[in-house]
Amino acid sequence: MAIKENRLLALQKDLEDRMSVSGYPIEERQFSGHLTLCRIKLFKAAKRIAAAVEQFKNVSLGTFKAESVCVFKSELTREGPVYTLLSKTDLQNPKS
């Protein structure tokens, strides 16, 4: 798993370096790769989702090839999160 983590960290660093040239600020927090599946507001729902995650924790979901990278701005509001697409880059034909 360490090799995959190193590749992910190298990708993150490369993306951050390239984005900083375009004016995006460098993140001060340490990178933590993750995938947000949902947001939970009720504790009762969190317990059910945690049980489902535990049940399927050893299921392989396979792999995929990313074709593009999108940068989103995330704003949390009382009505819920609002995501705004800031930029999208095709990984097959990047404009770098």
Residue, then its C-alpha position, 0 to 999 in steps of 0.5 A: m500500500a505504501i507504493k500507491e500512497n507514495r504515487l498519490l502523494a507525488l501526484q498531489k505534489d505535482l498538481e499543487d505545484r502546477m496549480s500554484v503557477s496558475g495562482y491557486p494557493i498552496e494548501e498549508r494542511q498535510f494532504s490526506g487523500h479521501l473520497t467523500l461518499c456522503r455527508i451525514k447530519l443525523f447520528k442514527a443515519a451515521k450508525r447505519i452507514a457505519a454498519a454498512v461500511e463495516q459489512f462491505k469493507n473487504v469488497s474490491l471496487g476495482t480501478f479506473k483511469a482518470e481522464s480529467v482533473c476538476v477543481f471545485k470550490s466547496e461552500l457550506t451553507r445552511e441549505g447544504p454544500v454548494y460546489t462550483l467548478l473552477s477548472k477542468t483539465d483533460l489528462q490525455n491532452p493537458k494544456s501545460 
